[in-house]
Amino acid sequence: MIPVASAFLVAAMGVLTFHMLELPLPWLLGPIFACLAAALAGVPMRGIKILNEAMRTILGVAVGATFTTTLLASMVGMWPTLLLIPLMTACIGLVGLVYFRRLWGFDFATSYYSAMPGGLQDMLVFGEEAGGNVRTLSLIHATRVMVIVVVLPFLLVWVWDADLGNPPGAPAASLGLEQLALMVFCGLAGWRLAKRIGMFGATILGPLLFAAVLALTGVLQHRPPAEAIWAAQFFIGMGVGCKYAGVTMAEVRRDVTAGLGFCVLLLILTIIFAEAIHLADLAPARETILAFAPGGQAELTVLALIVGADMAFVVAHHVLRIFVVILGAPLFARLFEKEETA
């Protein structure tokens, strides 16, 4: 229990420090930076897996509650940018494979699954089955998520003057008990059902679908309260930072540095695609950055909620990216591996 208590204490100190210094997104970035610093200092930390997953359901309900018939109708017009998701995913995979294989000398499985911009757990499972280095994969993907989540808020403020200080929802005291109970039902029932049928991203997509149905029928009329979304940010930030627990200096020099270099390539690719989409007038620039940034689905959902972005646009593109990676990564891995051994 000491590592769990340490994680909570360190993350809470991060929130407090960010509040005192008036830095952006204290509930998200505060725990990330504090837990990262503590991990590098050798502090043992660990989260509670089921609690971390439960907190992600809040984001699913928050997104689902924003759905309206008008919003659904607008999704039909997203097909030009949705078609670019597989292309960008392929570009990231090819660039990353060459980068990790040639520059860092990782084996094929580790290089390939380090490059794939999918969910951390999925890439670890696929990579381990293929014979990759699980620790290296974990550190590289944790670095990818951390850098994207840390850089994007400052980019949003600098380029689009986004207000990151707005409350992400109404106070809990202003919502009726019936609405709060519906949100809890959507979160728990959607999560458990999605997990039972094997849906990827079950903690977010299951609650999202349940909440969307109730929102479209007029039963669910509010997003989760601000306190709930702050709690979700806290656990997500703590989870990202805790992934570095137990890291050694040798791993920092090799795996984390390799991950940081890859993040530079990812940001360049994201800006190229976003600029092309903006020049073609296919979508607003802010939404495009949030939709195409290859960070974690939960982390990008938080940012989109806070800045008031088009949730349907952002979520649809991230779901498609994860879908493409989960279905395509194992298939293309066999082709690349055959070519390399030929």
C-alpha positions as CSV (number, residue, x, y, z in Angstrom):
1,M,0.0,0.0,0.0
2,I,3.0,2.3,0.4
3,P,3.5,2.8,-3.4
4,V,-0.2,3.6,-3.8
5,A,-0.2,6.1,-0.9
6,S,3.0,7.7,-2.3
7,A,1.4,8.1,-5.7
8,F,-1.6,9.8,-4.3
9,L,0.4,12.1,-2.0
10,V,2.8,13.1,-4.8
11,A,0.0,13.7,-7.3
12,A,-1.9,15.9,-4.8
13,M,1.3,17.9,-4.2
14,G,1.5,18.4,-7.9
15,V,-2.0,19.8,-8.1
16,L,-1.4,22.1,-5.1
17,T,1.9,23.4,-6.7
18,F,0.3,24.1,-10.0
19,H,-2.6,25.9,-8.3
20,M,-0.2,28.0,-6.3
21,L,1.9,28.9,-9.3
22,E,-1.3,29.5,-11.4
23,L,-0.1,27.1,-14.1
24,P,-2.6,25.6,-16.7
25,L,-4.5,22.4,-16.1
26,P,-3.4,21.8,-12.5
27,W,-5.5,18.6,-12.1
28,L,-3.9,17.0,-15.2
29,L,-0.4,18.4,-15.6
30,G,0.3,18.8,-11.9
31,P,0.1,15.0,-11.2
32,I,2.0,14.2,-14.4
33,F,5.0,16.4,-13.6
34,A,5.0,15.6,-9.8
35,C,4.8,11.8,-10.4
36,L,7.4,12.0,-13.1
37,A,9.9,13.9,-10.9
38,A,9.2,11.5,-8.0
39,A,9.7,8.4,-10.2
40,L,13.1,9.7,-11.5
41,A,14.0,10.3,-7.9
42,G,13.4,6.7,-7.1
43,V,10.1,7.0,-5.2
44,P,8.0,3.8,-5.4
45,M,4.6,4.6,-6.8
46,R,1.7,2.6,-8.1
47,G,-1.9,3.4,-9.0
48,I,-5.1,1.3,-8.4
49,K,-5.9,-0.2,-11.8
50,I,-9.6,-0.6,-11.4
51,L,-10.0,2.9,-9.9
52,N,-8.0,4.4,-12.8
53,E,-10.3,2.6,-15.2
54,A,-13.4,3.7,-13.4
55,M,-12.3,7.3,-13.6
56,R,-12.0,7.1,-17.4
57,T,-15.7,6.2,-17.6
58,I,-16.4,9.8,-16.6
59,L,-14.9,11.1,-19.8
60,G,-17.0,8.7,-21.8
61,V,-20.1,9.9,-20.2
62,A,-19.0,13.5,-20.6
63,V,-18.5,13.1,-24.4
64,G,-21.7,11.0,-24.9
65,A,-23.8,13.6,-23.0
66,T,-22.8,16.2,-25.6
67,F,-24.4,14.3,-28.5
68,T,-27.4,15.8,-30.3
69,T,-29.1,14.9,-33.6
70,T,-27.4,18.0,-35.1
71,L,-24.1,16.8,-34.0
72,L,-24.7,13.3,-35.4
73,A,-25.7,14.8,-38.7
74,S,-22.5,16.8,-38.9
75,M,-20.4,13.6,-38.6
76,V,-21.4,12.6,-42.2
77,G,-19.2,15.5,-43.4
78,M,-16.1,14.2,-41.6
79,W,-15.3,11.6,-44.2
80,P,-12.5,13.6,-46.0
81,T,-10.5,13.9,-42.8
82,L,-11.4,10.5,-41.5
83,L,-9.8,9.0,-44.7
84,L,-6.5,10.7,-43.8
85,I,-6.3,8.9,-40.4
86,P,-5.1,5.5,-41.9
87,L,-2.6,7.5,-44.1
88,M,-1.2,9.3,-41.1
89,T,-1.1,6.1,-39.1
90,A,0.9,4.4,-41.8
91,C,3.3,7.4,-42.0
92,I,3.9,7.3,-38.3
93,G,4.5,3.6,-38.3
94,L,7.0,3.7,-41.2
95,V,8.9,6.6,-39.8
96,G,8.9,5.2,-36.3
97,L,10.0,1.7,-37.5
98,V,13.0,3.1,-39.4
99,Y,13.8,5.5,-36.5
100,F,13.8,2.9,-33.7
101,R,15.4,0.1,-35.9
102,R,18.2,2.0,-37.6
103,L,19.0,4.8,-35.2
104,W,18.5,3.0,-31.8
105,G,19.1,-0.6,-32.9
106,F,16.0,-2.0,-31.3
107,D,14.8,-5.4,-32.5
108,F,12.0,-5.5,-35.0
109,A,9.1,-6.3,-32.6
110,T,10.1,-3.5,-30.2
111,S,10.7,-1.0,-33.0
112,Y,7.4,-1.8,-34.7
113,Y,5.1,-1.7,-31.7
114,S,7.0,1.3,-30.2
115,A,6.1,3.2,-33.5
116,M,2.4,2.2,-33.6
117,P,0.3,5.1,-32.2
118,G,-2.2,2.8,-30.4
119,G,-3.3,2.3,-26.8
120,L,-0.5,1.5,-24.3
121,Q,-2.1,-1.8,-23.1
122,D,-2.8,-3.0,-26.6
123,M,0.7,-2.3,-27.9
124,L,2.2,-4.0,-24.9
125,V,0.2,-7.1,-25.4
126,F,0.9,-7.2,-29.2
127,G,4.6,-6.4,-28.6
128,E,5.1,-9.0,-25.9
129,E,3.4,-11.7,-28.1
130,A,5.8,-10.7,-30.9
131,G,8.9,-11.0,-28.6
132,G,9.4,-7.3,-28.0
133,N,10.9,-5.7,-24.9
134,V,7.9,-4.8,-22.8
135,R,9.7,-2.4,-20.5
136,T,11.0,-0.4,-23.5
137,L,7.6,-0.4,-25.1
138,S,6.0,0.9,-21.9
139,L,8.5,3.7,-21.4
140,I,8.3,4.9,-25.1
141,H,4.5,4.9,-25.2
142,A,4.3,6.6,-21.7
143,T,6.7,9.3,-23.1
144,R,4.6,9.7,-26.2
145,V,1.5,10.3,-24.2
146,M,3.2,12.6,-21.7
147,V,4.9,14.8,-24.3
148,I,1.7,15.2,-26.4
149,V,-0.4,16.0,-23.4
150,V,2.2,18.5,-22.0
151,V,2.9,20.3,-25.3
152,L,-0.7,20.6,-26.6
153,P,-2.1,22.8,-23.9
154,F,0.6,25.4,-24.4
155,L,0.2,25.2,-28.2
156,L,-3.6,25.7,-27.8
157,V,-3.0,28.8,-25.6
158,W,-0.1,30.2,-27.8
159,V,-1.7,29.8,-31.2
160,W,-5.5,29.9,-30.5
161,D,-5.6,31.8,-27.2
162,A,-7.6,28.9,-25.7
163,D,-8.9,29.5,-22.1
164,L,-7.8,26.5,-20.1
165,G,-9.1,27.9,-16.8
166,N,-12.8,27.4,-17.6
167,P,-14.6,24.8,-15.4
168,P,-15.1,21.6,-17.4
169,G,-18.7,21.3,-16.1
170,A,-21.3,22.6,-13.8
171,P,-20.9,22.2,-10.0
172,A,-22.3,18.9,-8.7
173,A,-24.6,20.8,-6.3
174,S,-26.4,22.3,-9.3
175,L,-27.3,19.0,-10.8
176,G,-30.2,16.8,-9.7
177,L,-29.7,13.5,-8.0
178,E,-31.6,11.8,-10.9
179,Q,-29.2,13.2,-13.5
180,L,-26.2,12.2,-11.4
181,A,-27.6,8.7,-10.9
182,L,-28.0,8.4,-14.7
183,M,-24.4,9.4,-15.2
184,V,-23.2,6.7,-12.8
185,F,-25.4,4.1,-14.5
186,C,-24.0,5.0,-18.0
187,G,-20.5,4.9,-16.7
188,L,-20.6,1.6,-14.9
189,A,-23.0,-0.3,-17.1
190,G,-21.4,0.9,-20.3
191,W,-18.0,0.1,-19.1
192,R,-18.8,-3.4,-17.9
193,L,-20.9,-4.3,-21.0
194,A,-18.2,-3.0,-23.4
195,K,-15.5,-4.9,-21.5
196,R,-17.6,-8.1,-21.6
197,I,-18.0,-8.1,-25.4
198,G,-14.3,-7.2,-25.8
199,M,-14.7,-3.7,-27.2
200,F,-11.4,-1.8,-27.4
201,G,-11.3,1.4,-25.3
202,A,-14.2,-0.1,-23.2
203,T,-13.7,2.4,-20.3
204,I,-14.5,5.3,-22.6
205,L,-16.5,4.0,-25.6
206,G,-19.0,1.9,-23.6
207,P,-20.1,4.8,-21.3
208,L,-20.0,7.1,-24.3
209,L,-22.5,5.0,-26.2
210,F,-24.8,4.6,-23.2
211,A,-24.7,8.3,-22.5
212,A,-25.2,9.3,-26.1
213,V,-28.4,7.2,-26.4
214,L,-29.8,8.8,-23.2
215,A,-28.7,12.3,-24.4
216,L,-30.3,11.8,-27.8
217,T,-33.6,10.7,-26.3
218,G,-33.5,13.7,-23.9
219,V,-33.2,11.6,-20.7
220,L,-29.7,12.7,-19.9
221,Q,-29.5,16.5,-20.0
222,H,-26.2,17.4,-18.4
223,R,-22.5,16.5,-18.6
224,P,-20.8,15.1,-15.5
225,P,-20.0,17.8,-12.9
226,A,-16.7,19.7,-12.8
227,E,-15.6,17.8,-9.7
228,A,-15.9,14.5,-11.5
229,I,-14.0,15.6,-14.5
230,W,-11.3,17.1,-12.3
231,A,-11.0,13.7,-10.5
232,A,-10.7,12.0,-13.9
233,Q,-7.9,14.4,-14.9
234,F,-6.1,13.7,-11.5
235,F,-6.1,9.9,-12.0
236,I,-5.1,10.1,-15.7
237,G,-2.2,12.5,-14.8
238,M,-1.1,10.3,-11.9
239,G,-1.3,7.2,-14.2
240,V,0.9,8.7,-16.8
241,G,3.5,9.8,-14.3
242,C,3.5,6.5,-12.4
243,K,4.5,4.6,-15.5
244,Y,8.0,5.9,-15.0
245,A,8.2,4.3,-11.5
246,G,11.4,2.2,-11.2
247,V,13.0,3.7,-14.2
248,T,16.8,3.5,-14.2
249,M,19.3,6.0,-15.6
250,A,20.3,3.5,-18.3
251,E,16.6,3.4,-19.4
252,V,16.4,7.2,-19.3
253,R,19.4,7.5,-21.5
254,R,18.2,4.9,-24.0
255,D,14.4,4.3,-23.9
256,V,13.1,7.6,-22.7
257,T,15.5,9.6,-24.9
258,A,14.5,7.5,-27.9
259,G,10.8,8.2,-27.0
260,L,11.5,11.9,-26.8
261,G,13.1,11.9,-30.2
262,F,10.1,10.0,-31.7
263,C,7.8,12.6,-30.1
264,V,9.6,15.3,-32.2
265,L,8.9,13.3,-35.3
266,L,5.2,12.8,-34.3
267,L,4.7,16.5,-33.7
268,I,6.2,17.4,-37.1
269,L,3.9,14.8,-38.8
270,T,0.9,16.1,-36.9
271,I,1.6,19.7,-37.9
272,I,2.1,18.7,-41.5
273,F,-1.2,16.9,-41.7
274,A,-3.1,19.6,-39.7
275,E,-1.7,22.3,-42.0
276,A,-2.7,20.4,-45.1
277,I,-6.2,19.9,-43.8
278,H,-6.4,23.6,-42.8
279,L,-5.2,24.8,-46.2
280,A,-7.8,22.5,-47.9
281,D,-10.4,24.0,-45.6
282,L,-11.6,20.6,-44.5
283,A,-11.8,21.3,-40.7
284,P,-11.0,24.0,-38.1
285,A,-7.3,24.0,-37.2
286,R,-7.8,23.6,-33.4
287,E,-10.1,20.6,-33.8
288,T,-7.7,19.1,-36.4
289,I,-4.7,19.3,-34.0
290,L,-6.7,17.7,-31.2
291,A,-8.1,15.0,-33.5
292,F,-4.8,14.1,-35.2
293,A,-2.4,14.4,-32.3
294,P,-1.3,10.8,-31.6
295,G,-1.7,11.0,-27.8
296,G,-3.8,8.9,-25.5
297,Q,-7.6,8.8,-26.2
298,A,-8.5,9.8,-22.6
299,E,-5.9,12.6,-22.4
300,L,-7.0,14.2,-25.7
301,T,-10.6,13.9,-24.7
302,V,-9.9,15.9,-21.5
303,L,-8.2,18.7,-23.5
304,A,-11.1,18.8,-26.1
305,L,-13.6,19.0,-23.3
306,I,-11.8,21.8,-21.5
307,V,-11.3,24.0,-24.6
308,G,-14.8,23.4,-25.9
309,A,-13.8,21.7,-29.1
310,D,-16.2,19.7,-31.4
311,M,-16.3,16.5,-29.4
312,A,-17.8,14.4,-32.1
313,F,-15.0,15.3,-34.5
314,V,-12.2,14.7,-32.1
315,V,-13.5,11.4,-30.7
316,A,-14.4,10.0,-34.1
317,H,-10.9,10.5,-35.4
318,H,-9.2,9.0,-32.3
319,V,-11.5,6.0,-32.3
320,L,-10.7,5.4,-36.0
321,R,-7.0,5.7,-35.3
322,I,-7.1,3.1,-32.5
323,F,-9.3,0.9,-34.6
324,V,-6.9,1.0,-37.5
325,V,-3.9,0.3,-35.3
326,I,-5.5,-2.6,-33.4
327,L,-6.7,-4.3,-36.6
328,G,-3.8,-3.4,-38.9
329,A,-0.7,-3.5,-36.7
330,P,-0.5,-7.3,-36.2
331,L,-1.3,-7.9,-39.9
332,F,1.3,-5.5,-41.3
333,A,3.8,-6.6,-38.7
334,R,3.9,-10.1,-40.4
335,L,4.5,-8.5,-43.8
336,F,7.3,-6.2,-42.6
337,E,8.9,-9.0,-40.6
338,K,8.9,-11.4,-43.7
339,E,10.5,-8.7,-45.8
340,E,13.2,-8.0,-43.2
341,T,14.1,-11.7,-42.8
342,A,13.9,-12.4,-46.5
